[in-house]
Structures are given as C-alpha cells and as structure tokens.
Amino acid sequence: MARAARVVETSEQVESVRPPLKWAGGKRWQVPHLRPYWESNQHRRLVEPFCGGLAVTLGLMPERALLNDINPHVINFYRRLKMGFVSTLAMSNVEARFYAHRKSFNRLLLQGRGDTPEAASYFYYLNRTGYNGLCRFNASGGFNVPFGRYANINYKKDFLEYKSVFADWDFVNMDFDRIPLEPEDFVYADPPYDVEFTSYSKGGFGWKEQERTAEFLAKHPGPVILSNQATKRIVDLYDKLGYKLIFLDAPRRISCTGDRTPAPEVVATRNF
Ligand SMILES: C[S@@+](CC[C@H](N)C(=O)[O-])C[C@H]1O[C@@H](n2cnc3c(N)ncnc32)[C@H](O)[C@@H]1O
C-alpha cells in the first residue's frame, strides 16, 4: 500500500524535485541520454558510486537506490533530508555572515560533530553562498572556500519534500570500490574527470583511481554506465575492457577567454 502511494507521488515529483545543492560536474544534462538505458531496467536498484549533487538519480527517480560519495558532508546532508529536514539557520548573502558561519562549521568539524543537523544546515548555506558551490578543505581539514558574491540567492529552509523521495534510497560514505553492490544493480558511475598529462590530481583522484574505477565496474555482472571526459587514455582504457562507447558534447560554461567549445565526453556502457 505504502509502495503504491509512493509511485503516484514519484511521477508527480519527477518535474519538481531539484538537486538541493550546487555541485561541480553535475550531470543533469545527461539525463535525457540515460533515460533510454534506464527505461527497461527500472525494476533494478540504481547505484551511484560517485553521487555528488544527485542530478542523475533525481532525474531518473528510481524506487530504490544506493548513493555513495567520499565527501562525508554531502552524505550527512542527504541523510538529514531523508529524515525530514527543516533548517533553522539564519541565512543571508552577506559576506560577514558567510565567514561567521564558515567559522562555526569548522568549529563543529573540530569537535567531531560533522554528522549533526547543525553541520547539515551550515553545509547547505556554505554550498549556496560560497564561491561556485565549491567544497574545498585546507591541510588541517578546515572548509576554506571564499564568499561567492552572487547577486541573488534563494535559500531553502524546508526540505521536507525530499523525505518521501529518499525513503528507499540509502546513502553511504566510503571509497567507491567498497560499496555493497548486488549483482542485479544498475550502476551509473560519474567519477571526477580525468585530467590528462597528470598522474595526480586535487582530491586524490589520479590515473590509478581511474584505472581502479574501470576495473571495478568491469567486474559487475549487471548493467553499467560510466561517464568521463573523453581523453585519449580514458577512451583506450574503457575500449580495451570491452565497454561500448558513445560520445556526447557536454555543455561548457563560457570560460574566462570566452571559449564556448563543447567538451567531448565519453559514455561507456556494458551488459545492456
Ligand atoms: C563528477 S562528481 C559527480 C557529480 C554527479 N554525477 C552529479 O551529477 O552531481 C564526482 C564525485 O566523486 C566523488 N569522489 C571523489 N573520489 C571518490 C572516491 N574515491 N570514492 C567515492 N566518491 C569519490 C566526489 O566527492 C564528487 O562528488
């Protein structure tokens, strides 16, 4: 009975529930390309080992999902939304308030209280108000993104609409290859972009991690979709492992040089 009620609710919410955070590398634009793969597999659990801003899962609206990210703050925030969350934090797009809230958030982290509703409120505020929605920490673990200088921000306080959407979605926080995959799972993996000509990258996701991702996904017996920047070595890696490749043009924001050329992306699939 509860399940039937949720299906009706879900179809109405497909248009209305937006990703609650700003997230670098959001793949909302890919949802129309992914839907044909998902349509005949909707009975499966959707798994995102790198869920980030949740654009894809909120676009596809599965009944069941397993959503992982190595960033503990984003996962704490989603877990709070799943419980039913209303923020009581005073929020405004004012520089002095931003730095005061950033300090309070960092104090909570130092106290080991990063998994609390207070931390979720601060994290949401800093994500909306900070520069480009970035999530960056200094060597001692302090959040150090500067004030964003947006003209206008619409803050959300009431996140209760996410409670029913997230009811059968589980949120975990670990390195991607430790997630408890089931053989039947439908996996959509969107790791950090490969940045060619470097073996290390910010956030610790270098070439070794790209190889580890490709090999981890290749072992999965269920349907898999991988998205990445179409660098030569990424294309070779997935090609050699027998994935089927298609190429898409990612919308690219205008860079400081005015460059609007689309960035080529590869979508590698297997077991369809
Ligand atoms: C490109 S983003 C995913 C964006 C997401 N698809 C969206 O539409 O918003 C990649 C994500 O991988 C996460 N990540 C980086 N290293 C990871 C690891 N070793 N295990 C799990 N997640 C990781 C990052 O925190 C980031 O949120």
The ligand as an ORCA input file, in Angstrom:
! r2SCAN-3c Opt
* xyz 0 1
  C      31.837     14.468    -11.104
  S      31.308     14.377     -9.433
  C      29.755     13.564     -9.548
  C      28.657     14.515     -9.965
  C      27.271     13.904    -10.023
  N      27.158     12.895    -11.055
  C      26.229     14.992    -10.258
  O      25.523     14.962    -11.277
  O      26.134     15.895     -9.415
  C      32.370     13.175     -8.746
  C      32.144     12.866     -7.275
  O      33.028     11.812     -6.879
  C      33.335     11.969     -5.507
  N      34.545     11.169     -5.223
  C      35.852     11.502     -5.437
  N      36.659     10.476     -5.101
  C      35.865      9.457     -4.684
  C      36.115      8.130     -4.221
  N      37.366      7.636     -4.120
  N      35.061      7.345     -3.872
  C      33.787      7.849     -3.945
  N      33.487      9.103     -4.377
  C      34.510      9.899     -4.752
  C      33.496     13.477     -5.339
  O      33.298     13.863     -3.996
  C      32.411     14.018     -6.304
  O      31.219     14.329     -5.619
*
